[in-house]
Amino acid sequence: MNRKLLFTTTLVVVLIAILGVTFKVQKVKSGGTIYIRNDGSVAPSDAPISSVDNITYTLTNNIYDNSIIVERDNIIVDGAGYILQGMEEGTGISLWARTNVTIKNMHIKALDNGILLSGSSNNNVSGNTITSNGDGIRLHDSSNNNSICRNNLENNLAGIWLFGSYYNGLHGNNIRASEEYGIALFYSLDNIVSGNKVTANSYGIFLYASSNNSIYHNSFVSNTNQVYVYTSDSVNAWDNGYPSSGNYWSDYDGADSDYDGIGDTPYFIEANNQDNYPLMGMFSSFNTSYGYAVDFVSNSSISDISFNLSPTEVYPPEAILAFNVSNETGTEGFLRVCIPKILINSSYVIMFDDQVITNTTYPQVRELPCSNETHVYFYINYSHSEHTIIITGTTLIPEFPSFLILPLFMIATLLAVIFYRRKR
């Protein structure tokens, strides 16, 4: 190799090495902190967060190696599905002494804390995907109606962690594959933990000096330890009474001899804690557009749920609840459905794959004795494959939903005033 070629080759190698180092440095360089200021501004001004009204702040791009600190109350931070990603340190979004802040639609990963609330109250954290962090969502000394709902938390060290926090609600979260805790309560009292699916965590729920919490309608599935009560002073309620019931435990081995979807014997946790009404299937809830929810307990997967009224020319109107159930073909399936009577209150007809079923047919449906003045409970049993179930009946829903009556009255009054003034 001649000297000129050797020099050229060496120069190229050196340049590649320099460029590689440069690119690597740029990749790991800290991006700093983004602030949503108390005056409504965003700093730095070129951060990918837009707001046209100083109320809703929306991400416009992915954010890497940055943190967001919220210094303003009464706002919405909408991730719009974009990613906020760290480098295994720091906090994704921090709320310090904040009130009435909503954080939604974020995808947060690779941080010490995904979302941190400290000394904060009446905030809402919902519809976020939070993966591969230390603590997915952490509440520290944060109390009074913070709502943590419908978030997906996966592969975090801990899914949701409460420390010294009271009167919060953890509802409808999907918490999976946490290295330590799905849900952890330390020195935390009077919280409601309901409707969460807690799966394949080291500890489903861990309690340390935490009492008087209400824990029900959750599904604890295949956790290494479903519950760990570290201190004997952690005494909590694990059910919501009968017939509302308790939680689903994948390792519960009790029977349901009266076929009401609830185990005949309690689920024992330890001396001071037990679920008196363990569920025989997973709990799920469907919120209708009329402000009332239909609740299901089933060993089937439930999908394509809808609730509608018959066309307005039909009187009295008929309510129609429809959904699909499925599981491994040939296995025995069951469903317990709880319907508010304001949605469907009488003249019940239950169709199973276009066939009317009763308490003397198979598939079979029975109205449970626990039905009361406000809710009706049905228990349906069948052989699994994929089926469509439709429940119809009369309804107490007014022709116009109640939330429309006042606006319609105001509009009518305004039109009357305009008409009167024109006549004069």
C-alpha positions as a Markdown table, in Angstrom:
| # | Residue | x | y | z |
|---|---|---|---|---|
| 1 | Met | 0.0 | 0.0 | 0.0 |
| 2 | Asn | 1.5 | 3.4 | -1.0 |
| 3 | Arg | 1.8 | 6.3 | 1.3 |
| 4 | Lys | -1.0 | 8.3 | -0.3 |
| 5 | Leu | -3.5 | 5.4 | -0.1 |
| 6 | Leu | -2.4 | 4.7 | 3.5 |
| 7 | Phe | -2.9 | 8.4 | 4.4 |
| 8 | Thr | -6.3 | 8.5 | 2.8 |
| 9 | Thr | -7.5 | 5.3 | 4.5 |
| 10 | Thr | -6.2 | 6.5 | 7.9 |
| 11 | Leu | -8.0 | 9.8 | 7.4 |
| 12 | Val | -11.3 | 8.1 | 6.5 |
| 13 | Val | -11.1 | 5.9 | 9.6 |
| 14 | Val | -10.3 | 8.8 | 11.9 |
| 15 | Leu | -13.2 | 10.9 | 10.4 |
| 16 | Ile | -15.6 | 7.9 | 10.9 |
| 17 | Ala | -14.5 | 7.6 | 14.5 |
| 18 | Ile | -14.9 | 11.3 | 15.1 |
| 19 | Leu | -18.4 | 11.3 | 13.5 |
| 20 | Gly | -19.4 | 8.2 | 15.5 |
| 21 | Val | -18.3 | 9.9 | 18.8 |
| 22 | Thr | -20.1 | 13.1 | 17.8 |
| 23 | Phe | -23.4 | 11.2 | 17.0 |
| 24 | Lys | -23.1 | 9.3 | 20.2 |
| 25 | Val | -22.6 | 12.4 | 22.3 |
| 26 | Gln | -25.6 | 14.0 | 20.7 |
| 27 | Lys | -27.7 | 11.0 | 21.4 |
| 28 | Val | -27.0 | 10.9 | 25.1 |
| 29 | Lys | -26.9 | 14.6 | 25.6 |
| 30 | Ser | -29.4 | 15.8 | 28.2 |
| 31 | Gly | -32.4 | 17.6 | 26.7 |
| 32 | Gly | -33.3 | 19.5 | 29.9 |
| 33 | Thr | -36.6 | 20.4 | 31.4 |
| 34 | Ile | -39.8 | 21.7 | 29.8 |
| 35 | Tyr | -42.0 | 23.9 | 31.9 |
| 36 | Ile | -45.7 | 24.7 | 31.6 |
| 37 | Arg | -45.5 | 28.0 | 33.5 |
| 38 | Asn | -48.1 | 29.4 | 35.9 |
| 39 | Asp | -48.7 | 32.3 | 33.5 |
| 40 | Gly | -49.6 | 29.8 | 30.7 |
| 41 | Ser | -46.4 | 30.0 | 28.7 |
| 42 | Val | -44.2 | 27.0 | 27.7 |
| 43 | Ala | -40.5 | 27.2 | 28.3 |
| 44 | Pro | -38.4 | 26.8 | 26.2 |
| 45 | Ser | -40.7 | 28.3 | 23.6 |
| 46 | Asp | -39.6 | 25.8 | 20.9 |
| 47 | Ala | -40.7 | 22.8 | 23.0 |
| 48 | Pro | -43.1 | 20.5 | 21.0 |
| 49 | Ile | -46.2 | 21.5 | 23.1 |
| 50 | Ser | -48.9 | 23.8 | 21.7 |
| 51 | Ser | -51.8 | 25.6 | 23.3 |
| 52 | Val | -54.3 | 27.9 | 21.8 |
| 53 | Asp | -56.3 | 28.7 | 25.0 |
| 54 | Asn | -53.7 | 28.2 | 27.8 |
| 55 | Ile | -56.0 | 25.4 | 29.1 |
| 56 | Thr | -55.2 | 22.4 | 26.8 |
| 57 | Tyr | -51.5 | 21.8 | 26.2 |
| 58 | Thr | -51.0 | 19.2 | 23.4 |
| 59 | Leu | -47.8 | 17.5 | 22.4 |
| 60 | Thr | -46.9 | 17.9 | 18.7 |
| 61 | Asn | -44.0 | 15.5 | 18.6 |
| 62 | Asn | -42.1 | 12.9 | 20.5 |
| 63 | Ile | -39.9 | 14.1 | 23.4 |
| 64 | Tyr | -36.7 | 12.4 | 24.2 |
| 65 | Asp | -34.5 | 12.9 | 27.3 |
| 66 | Asn | -36.7 | 15.7 | 28.7 |
| 67 | Ser | -38.9 | 16.1 | 31.7 |
| 68 | Ile | -42.1 | 18.2 | 31.9 |
| 69 | Ile | -42.9 | 20.1 | 35.0 |
| 70 | Val | -46.4 | 21.5 | 35.3 |
| 71 | Glu | -46.6 | 24.8 | 37.3 |
| 72 | Arg | -50.2 | 25.7 | 36.3 |
| 73 | Asp | -53.5 | 24.5 | 37.8 |
| 74 | Asn | -56.8 | 23.8 | 35.9 |
| 75 | Ile | -55.2 | 22.6 | 32.7 |
| 76 | Ile | -55.1 | 19.5 | 30.4 |
| 77 | Val | -51.9 | 18.0 | 29.2 |
| 78 | Asp | -52.7 | 15.8 | 26.2 |
| 79 | Gly | -49.9 | 13.6 | 24.9 |
| 80 | Ala | -51.9 | 13.0 | 21.6 |
| 81 | Gly | -50.2 | 9.5 | 21.5 |
| 82 | Tyr | -46.7 | 10.9 | 21.3 |
| 83 | Ile | -43.8 | 9.4 | 23.3 |
| 84 | Leu | -42.0 | 11.0 | 26.3 |
| 85 | Gln | -38.9 | 8.9 | 26.7 |
| 86 | Gly | -36.0 | 9.2 | 29.2 |
| 87 | Met | -32.7 | 7.5 | 29.8 |
| 88 | Glu | -33.5 | 5.5 | 32.9 |
| 89 | Glu | -33.5 | 8.5 | 35.2 |
| 90 | Gly | -35.6 | 11.5 | 36.1 |
| 91 | Thr | -39.4 | 12.0 | 36.0 |
| 92 | Gly | -41.5 | 12.2 | 32.9 |
| 93 | Ile | -44.2 | 14.6 | 34.2 |
| 94 | Ser | -44.2 | 16.2 | 37.6 |
| 95 | Leu | -47.0 | 17.9 | 39.5 |
| 96 | Trp | -45.9 | 19.7 | 42.7 |
| 97 | Ala | -48.8 | 21.2 | 44.7 |
| 98 | Arg | -51.1 | 21.2 | 41.7 |
| 99 | Thr | -54.8 | 21.1 | 41.5 |
| 100 | Asn | -57.3 | 20.1 | 38.7 |
| 101 | Val | -54.7 | 19.0 | 36.1 |
| 102 | Thr | -55.5 | 16.2 | 33.7 |
| 103 | Ile | -52.8 | 14.2 | 32.1 |
| 104 | Lys | -53.9 | 11.9 | 29.3 |
| 105 | Asn | -52.9 | 10.1 | 26.1 |
| 106 | Met | -49.2 | 10.0 | 27.0 |
| 107 | His | -46.8 | 7.2 | 26.2 |
| 108 | Ile | -44.1 | 7.5 | 28.8 |
| 109 | Lys | -41.1 | 5.1 | 29.2 |
| 110 | Ala | -37.6 | 4.6 | 30.5 |
| 111 | Leu | -37.6 | 7.0 | 33.5 |
| 112 | Asp | -37.3 | 6.8 | 37.3 |
| 113 | Asn | -40.9 | 7.9 | 37.6 |
| 114 | Gly | -43.3 | 8.1 | 34.7 |
| 115 | Ile | -45.8 | 10.5 | 36.4 |
| 116 | Leu | -45.3 | 12.0 | 39.8 |
| 117 | Leu | -47.9 | 13.8 | 41.9 |
| 118 | Ser | -46.5 | 15.4 | 45.1 |
| 119 | Gly | -48.7 | 17.4 | 47.5 |
| 120 | Ser | -51.3 | 17.6 | 44.8 |
| 121 | Ser | -55.1 | 17.1 | 44.8 |
| 122 | Asn | -58.1 | 16.7 | 42.5 |
| 123 | Asn | -56.0 | 15.7 | 39.5 |
| 124 | Asn | -56.8 | 13.2 | 36.8 |
| 125 | Val | -54.3 | 10.8 | 35.2 |
| 126 | Ser | -56.1 | 8.7 | 32.5 |
| 127 | Gly | -55.7 | 6.9 | 29.3 |
| 128 | Asn | -51.9 | 6.8 | 29.4 |
| 129 | Thr | -49.4 | 4.0 | 28.4 |
| 130 | Ile | -46.5 | 3.8 | 30.9 |
| 131 | Thr | -43.8 | 1.2 | 30.3 |
| 132 | Ser | -40.3 | 0.3 | 31.5 |
| 133 | Asn | -40.0 | 2.9 | 34.2 |
| 134 | Gly | -39.1 | 2.7 | 37.9 |
| 135 | Asp | -42.5 | 3.7 | 39.3 |
| 136 | Gly | -45.1 | 4.1 | 36.6 |
| 137 | Ile | -47.3 | 6.5 | 38.5 |
| 138 | Arg | -46.3 | 7.7 | 42.0 |
| 139 | Leu | -48.4 | 9.7 | 44.4 |
| 140 | His | -46.5 | 11.2 | 47.3 |
| 141 | Asp | -48.4 | 13.1 | 50.0 |
| 142 | Ser | -51.2 | 13.6 | 47.5 |
| 143 | Ser | -54.8 | 13.3 | 48.7 |
| 144 | Asn | -58.4 | 14.1 | 48.1 |
| 145 | Asn | -60.0 | 12.9 | 44.8 |
| 146 | Asn | -57.0 | 12.3 | 42.6 |
| 147 | Ser | -58.2 | 9.9 | 40.0 |
| 148 | Ile | -55.9 | 7.4 | 38.4 |
| 149 | Cys | -57.9 | 5.6 | 35.8 |
| 150 | Arg | -57.8 | 3.5 | 32.6 |
| 151 | Asn | -54.0 | 3.6 | 32.3 |
| 152 | Asn | -51.9 | 0.8 | 30.8 |
| 153 | Leu | -48.8 | 0.1 | 32.9 |
| 154 | Glu | -46.4 | -2.6 | 31.9 |
| 155 | Asn | -42.9 | -3.8 | 32.7 |
| 156 | Asn | -42.3 | -1.1 | 35.4 |
| 157 | Leu | -40.5 | -1.7 | 38.7 |
| 158 | Ala | -43.8 | -0.7 | 40.3 |
| 159 | Gly | -47.1 | 0.0 | 38.5 |
| 160 | Ile | -48.8 | 2.5 | 40.8 |
| 161 | Trp | -47.2 | 3.5 | 44.1 |
| 162 | Leu | -48.9 | 5.6 | 46.8 |
| 163 | Phe | -47.0 | 7.0 | 49.8 |
| 164 | Gly | -48.7 | 9.0 | 52.5 |
| 165 | Ser | -51.7 | 9.6 | 50.2 |
| 166 | Tyr | -55.4 | 9.5 | 51.2 |
| 167 | Tyr | -58.9 | 9.6 | 49.5 |
| 168 | Asn | -57.7 | 8.8 | 46.0 |
| 169 | Gly | -59.3 | 6.6 | 43.4 |
| 170 | Leu | -57.5 | 3.9 | 41.3 |
| 171 | His | -60.0 | 2.6 | 38.8 |
| 172 | Gly | -59.9 | 0.5 | 35.6 |
| 173 | Asn | -56.1 | 0.4 | 35.2 |
| 174 | Asn | -54.3 | -2.5 | 33.4 |
| 175 | Ile | -51.2 | -3.3 | 35.4 |
| 176 | Arg | -48.9 | -6.0 | 34.1 |
| 177 | Ala | -45.5 | -7.6 | 34.6 |
| 178 | Ser | -44.2 | -5.2 | 37.3 |
| 179 | Glu | -40.8 | -6.4 | 38.6 |
| 180 | Glu | -41.9 | -5.7 | 42.2 |
| 181 | Tyr | -45.4 | -4.3 | 42.9 |
| 182 | Gly | -48.4 | -4.0 | 40.7 |
| 183 | Ile | -50.0 | -1.6 | 43.3 |
| 184 | Ala | -48.2 | -0.5 | 46.4 |
| 185 | Leu | -49.7 | 1.4 | 49.3 |
| 186 | Phe | -47.3 | 2.8 | 52.0 |
| 187 | Tyr | -48.8 | 4.8 | 54.9 |
| 188 | Ser | -51.9 | 5.4 | 52.7 |
| 189 | Leu | -55.5 | 5.3 | 54.0 |
| 190 | Asp | -59.0 | 5.6 | 52.7 |
| 191 | Asn | -58.3 | 5.1 | 49.0 |
| 192 | Ile | -60.6 | 3.2 | 46.6 |
| 193 | Val | -58.9 | 0.6 | 44.4 |
| 194 | Ser | -61.5 | -0.9 | 42.0 |
| 195 | Gly | -61.9 | -2.4 | 38.6 |
| 196 | Asn | -58.2 | -2.8 | 38.0 |
| 197 | Lys | -56.7 | -5.8 | 36.2 |
| 198 | Val | -53.4 | -6.8 | 37.9 |
| 199 | Thr | -51.6 | -9.5 | 36.1 |
| 200 | Ala | -48.2 | -11.3 | 36.3 |
| 201 | Asn | -46.6 | -9.0 | 38.8 |
| 202 | Ser | -44.2 | -10.1 | 41.5 |
| 203 | Tyr | -46.7 | -8.7 | 44.1 |
| 204 | Gly | -50.2 | -8.0 | 42.9 |
| 205 | Ile | -50.8 | -5.5 | 45.7 |
| 206 | Phe | -48.5 | -4.7 | 48.6 |
| 207 | Leu | -49.6 | -2.9 | 51.8 |
| 208 | Tyr | -47.4 | -1.3 | 54.4 |
| 209 | Ala | -49.1 | 0.5 | 57.3 |
| 210 | Ser | -52.1 | 1.2 | 55.1 |
| 211 | Ser | -55.6 | 0.7 | 56.4 |
| 212 | Asn | -59.3 | 1.5 | 55.6 |
| 213 | Asn | -58.8 | 1.2 | 51.9 |
| 214 | Ser | -61.6 | -0.2 | 49.8 |
| 215 | Ile | -60.4 | -2.9 | 47.4 |
| 216 | Tyr | -63.0 | -4.5 | 45.2 |
| 217 | His | -64.0 | -5.5 | 41.6 |
| 218 | Asn | -60.3 | -6.0 | 40.7 |
| 219 | Ser | -58.9 | -9.0 | 38.9 |
| 220 | Phe | -55.7 | -10.4 | 40.4 |
| 221 | Val | -54.4 | -12.9 | 37.8 |
| 222 | Ser | -51.3 | -15.1 | 38.0 |
| 223 | Asn | -49.2 | -12.7 | 40.3 |
| 224 | Thr | -46.4 | -14.5 | 42.1 |
| 225 | Asn | -47.9 | -13.1 | 45.3 |
| 226 | Gln | -51.5 | -11.9 | 44.9 |
| 227 | Val | -51.3 | -9.9 | 48.1 |
| 228 | Tyr | -48.7 | -9.1 | 50.6 |
| 229 | Val | -49.7 | -7.4 | 53.9 |
| 230 | Tyr | -46.4 | -6.4 | 55.4 |
| 231 | Thr | -47.7 | -5.0 | 58.7 |
| 232 | Ser | -50.5 | -6.3 | 60.9 |
| 233 | Asp | -52.0 | -2.8 | 61.2 |
| 234 | Ser | -52.9 | -2.9 | 57.5 |
| 235 | Val | -56.6 | -3.8 | 57.8 |
| 236 | Asn | -58.7 | -3.1 | 54.6 |
| 237 | Ala | -62.1 | -3.9 | 53.0 |
| 238 | Trp | -61.7 | -6.4 | 50.2 |
| 239 | Asp | -65.3 | -6.5 | 49.0 |
| 240 | Asn | -68.2 | -4.1 | 48.5 |
| 241 | Gly | -70.8 | -6.3 | 50.2 |
| 242 | Tyr | -73.4 | -8.5 | 48.6 |
| 243 | Pro | -74.4 | -8.6 | 45.8 |
| 244 | Ser | -71.8 | -6.0 | 44.6 |
| 245 | Ser | -69.1 | -8.5 | 45.8 |
| 246 | Gly | -65.3 | -8.5 | 45.9 |
| 247 | Asn | -62.4 | -9.3 | 43.6 |
| 248 | Tyr | -61.5 | -12.1 | 41.2 |
| 249 | Trp | -58.5 | -14.2 | 42.3 |
| 250 | Ser | -57.1 | -16.6 | 39.8 |
| 251 | Asp | -55.9 | -19.0 | 42.6 |
| 252 | Tyr | -59.3 | -19.1 | 44.3 |
| 253 | Asp | -60.4 | -22.8 | 44.6 |
| 254 | Gly | -63.9 | -22.3 | 46.0 |
| 255 | Ala | -67.2 | -23.4 | 44.5 |
| 256 | Asp | -70.3 | -21.5 | 43.4 |
| 257 | Ser | -73.1 | -23.9 | 44.4 |
| 258 | Asp | -75.9 | -21.3 | 44.0 |
| 259 | Tyr | -74.7 | -20.0 | 40.6 |
| 260 | Asp | -74.6 | -16.3 | 41.4 |
| 261 | Gly | -71.1 | -15.6 | 40.2 |
| 262 | Ile | -69.8 | -15.3 | 43.7 |
| 263 | Gly | -67.7 | -17.9 | 45.6 |
| 264 | Asp | -69.4 | -19.7 | 48.5 |
| 265 | Thr | -66.4 | -19.3 | 50.8 |
| 266 | Pro | -64.2 | -16.2 | 51.5 |
| 267 | Tyr | -60.8 | -15.7 | 49.9 |
| 268 | Phe | -58.4 | -15.8 | 52.9 |
| 269 | Ile | -55.5 | -13.3 | 52.8 |
| 270 | Glu | -54.3 | -13.2 | 56.4 |
| 271 | Ala | -55.7 | -13.0 | 59.9 |
| 272 | Asn | -57.1 | -9.4 | 59.5 |
| 273 | Asn | -57.9 | -9.4 | 55.8 |
| 274 | Gln | -60.2 | -11.5 | 53.6 |
| 275 | Asp | -62.5 | -11.1 | 50.6 |
| 276 | Asn | -65.9 | -12.3 | 51.8 |
| 277 | Tyr | -67.5 | -12.4 | 48.3 |
| 278 | Pro | -64.8 | -13.5 | 45.8 |
| 279 | Leu | -65.8 | -13.4 | 42.2 |
| 280 | Met | -65.8 | -16.5 | 40.0 |
| 281 | Gly | -64.9 | -14.5 | 36.9 |
| 282 | Met | -63.3 | -11.3 | 36.0 |
| 283 | Phe | -65.2 | -8.0 | 36.6 |
| 284 | Ser | -65.7 | -5.5 | 33.8 |
| 285 | Ser | -68.0 | -2.4 | 33.4 |
| 286 | Phe | -69.5 | -0.6 | 30.5 |
| 287 | Asn | -70.4 | 3.0 | 30.8 |
| 288 | Thr | -73.5 | 3.9 | 28.7 |
| 289 | Ser | -74.0 | 7.4 | 27.1 |
| 290 | Tyr | -76.8 | 7.9 | 29.6 |
| 291 | Gly | -74.5 | 8.1 | 32.6 |
| 292 | Tyr | -75.2 | 4.6 | 34.0 |
| 293 | Ala | -72.9 | 1.6 | 33.9 |
| 294 | Val | -73.7 | -2.1 | 33.1 |
| 295 | Asp | -71.4 | -4.5 | 35.1 |
| 296 | Phe | -70.3 | -8.0 | 34.1 |
| 297 | Val | -68.7 | -10.9 | 35.9 |
| 298 | Ser | -67.7 | -13.7 | 33.5 |
| 299 | Asn | -65.2 | -16.3 | 32.6 |
| 300 | Ser | -65.7 | -15.3 | 29.0 |
| 301 | Ser | -64.1 | -12.5 | 27.0 |
| 302 | Ile | -66.7 | -9.8 | 26.5 |
| 303 | Ser | -66.6 | -7.5 | 23.4 |
| 304 | Asp | -68.5 | -5.3 | 21.1 |
| 305 | Ile | -70.8 | -3.9 | 23.9 |
| 306 | Ser | -73.5 | -1.5 | 22.9 |
| 307 | Phe | -76.6 | 0.1 | 24.5 |
| 308 | Asn | -79.2 | 1.8 | 22.4 |
| 309 | Leu | -82.9 | 2.8 | 22.4 |
| 310 | Ser | -85.3 | 1.8 | 19.7 |
| 311 | Pro | -86.3 | 4.5 | 17.1 |
| 312 | Thr | -88.2 | 7.4 | 18.5 |
| 313 | Glu | -91.4 | 6.5 | 16.6 |
| 314 | Val | -91.6 | 3.4 | 18.7 |
| 315 | Tyr | -93.5 | 4.0 | 22.0 |
| 316 | Pro | -92.9 | 3.1 | 24.6 |
| 317 | Pro | -89.2 | 3.0 | 23.7 |
| 318 | Glu | -87.3 | -0.2 | 24.0 |
| 319 | Ala | -83.8 | -0.5 | 25.3 |
| 320 | Ile | -81.3 | -2.9 | 23.6 |
| 321 | Leu | -78.1 | -4.1 | 25.3 |
| 322 | Ala | -75.9 | -6.2 | 23.0 |
| 323 | Phe | -72.5 | -7.8 | 23.4 |
| 324 | Asn | -70.4 | -10.9 | 22.4 |
| 325 | Val | -68.9 | -13.5 | 24.6 |
| 326 | Ser | -66.1 | -16.0 | 23.7 |
| 327 | Asn | -63.6 | -18.4 | 25.1 |
| 328 | Glu | -62.2 | -21.8 | 24.3 |
| 329 | Thr | -64.8 | -23.9 | 22.4 |
| 330 | Gly | -66.5 | -26.5 | 24.4 |
| 331 | Thr | -65.7 | -25.2 | 27.9 |
| 332 | Glu | -68.4 | -24.1 | 30.2 |
| 333 | Gly | -69.1 | -20.4 | 30.3 |
| 334 | Phe | -71.1 | -18.1 | 32.6 |
| 335 | Leu | -72.0 | -14.5 | 32.8 |
| 336 | Arg | -73.5 | -12.4 | 35.6 |
| 337 | Val | -74.8 | -9.1 | 34.3 |
| 338 | Cys | -76.0 | -6.2 | 36.5 |
| 339 | Ile | -78.3 | -3.7 | 34.8 |
| 340 | Pro | -79.6 | -0.4 | 36.3 |
| 341 | Lys | -83.4 | -0.5 | 36.1 |
| 342 | Ile | -83.4 | 3.0 | 34.7 |
| 343 | Leu | -81.8 | 1.5 | 31.6 |
| 344 | Ile | -84.0 | -1.6 | 31.3 |
| 345 | Asn | -86.7 | -2.1 | 33.9 |
| 346 | Ser | -89.3 | -4.7 | 32.7 |
| 347 | Ser | -90.5 | -7.0 | 29.9 |
| 348 | Tyr | -87.1 | -8.5 | 29.7 |
| 349 | Val | -86.3 | -10.7 | 26.6 |
| 350 | Ile | -82.8 | -12.3 | 26.4 |
| 351 | Met | -81.6 | -13.6 | 23.0 |
| 352 | Phe | -78.7 | -16.0 | 22.7 |
| 353 | Asp | -77.5 | -16.3 | 19.0 |
| 354 | Asp | -81.0 | -15.2 | 17.9 |
| 355 | Gln | -82.7 | -17.8 | 20.2 |
| 356 | Val | -84.9 | -16.6 | 23.1 |
| 357 | Ile | -83.6 | -18.3 | 26.3 |
| 358 | Thr | -85.3 | -18.8 | 29.7 |
| 359 | Asn | -84.7 | -20.6 | 33.0 |
| 360 | Thr | -85.9 | -23.9 | 31.5 |
| 361 | Thr | -83.7 | -23.9 | 28.3 |
| 362 | Tyr | -80.1 | -24.3 | 27.6 |
| 363 | Pro | -78.4 | -21.9 | 27.2 |
| 364 | Gln | -80.1 | -20.8 | 30.4 |
| 365 | Val | -80.9 | -17.5 | 32.0 |
| 366 | Arg | -82.1 | -16.8 | 35.6 |
| 367 | Glu | -82.9 | -13.6 | 37.3 |
| 368 | Leu | -81.0 | -13.7 | 40.6 |
| 369 | Pro | -82.7 | -13.2 | 44.0 |
| 370 | Cys | -80.4 | -10.3 | 44.7 |
| 371 | Ser | -82.2 | -8.1 | 42.2 |
| 372 | Asn | -83.6 | -5.0 | 44.0 |
| 373 | Glu | -85.4 | -1.8 | 43.4 |
| 374 | Thr | -82.6 | -0.2 | 41.5 |
| 375 | His | -80.7 | -3.1 | 39.7 |
| 376 | Val | -81.6 | -6.4 | 38.1 |
| 377 | Tyr | -79.1 | -9.3 | 38.0 |
| 378 | Phe | -79.1 | -12.1 | 35.4 |
| 379 | Tyr | -77.0 | -15.2 | 35.4 |
| 380 | Ile | -76.5 | -16.9 | 32.0 |
| 381 | Asn | -74.7 | -20.2 | 31.5 |
| 382 | Tyr | -73.7 | -21.7 | 28.1 |
| 383 | Ser | -71.1 | -23.7 | 26.3 |
| 384 | His | -68.2 | -21.6 | 25.0 |
| 385 | Ser | -67.4 | -20.6 | 21.5 |
| 386 | Glu | -68.3 | -17.1 | 20.2 |
| 387 | His | -71.9 | -16.0 | 20.9 |
| 388 | Thr | -74.0 | -12.8 | 20.7 |
| 389 | Ile | -76.3 | -12.0 | 23.6 |
| 390 | Ile | -79.0 | -9.3 | 23.3 |
| 391 | Ile | -81.1 | -8.1 | 26.3 |
| 392 | Thr | -84.1 | -6.0 | 25.6 |
| 393 | Gly | -86.9 | -4.5 | 27.6 |
| 394 | Thr | -88.8 | -1.3 | 28.5 |
| 395 | Thr | -86.8 | 1.7 | 29.8 |
| 396 | Leu | -87.2 | 4.6 | 32.2 |
| 397 | Ile | -84.8 | 6.8 | 30.2 |
| 398 | Pro | -86.7 | 10.0 | 29.2 |
| 399 | Glu | -87.1 | 10.9 | 25.5 |
| 400 | Phe | -84.5 | 13.6 | 26.1 |
| 401 | Pro | -81.6 | 12.9 | 28.4 |
| 402 | Ser | -81.8 | 15.1 | 31.6 |
| 403 | Phe | -78.6 | 17.0 | 30.8 |
| 404 | Leu | -80.3 | 18.4 | 27.6 |
| 405 | Ile | -83.5 | 19.6 | 29.4 |
| 406 | Leu | -82.0 | 22.8 | 30.9 |
| 407 | Pro | -80.2 | 23.9 | 27.6 |
| 408 | Leu | -83.4 | 23.3 | 25.6 |
| 409 | Phe | -85.4 | 25.3 | 28.2 |
| 410 | Met | -82.9 | 28.2 | 28.0 |
| 411 | Ile | -83.0 | 28.1 | 24.2 |
| 412 | Ala | -86.8 | 28.1 | 24.2 |
| 413 | Thr | -86.9 | 31.0 | 26.6 |
| 414 | Leu | -84.4 | 33.0 | 24.5 |
| 415 | Leu | -86.5 | 32.4 | 21.4 |
| 416 | Ala | -89.6 | 33.6 | 23.2 |
| 417 | Val | -87.9 | 36.8 | 24.3 |
| 418 | Ile | -86.7 | 37.5 | 20.8 |
| 419 | Phe | -90.1 | 36.9 | 19.4 |
| 420 | Tyr | -91.7 | 39.1 | 22.0 |
| 421 | Arg | -89.3 | 42.0 | 21.3 |
| 422 | Arg | -89.9 | 41.8 | 17.6 |
| 423 | Lys | -93.6 | 42.0 | 18.0 |
| 424 | Arg | -93.2 | 45.2 | 20.1 |
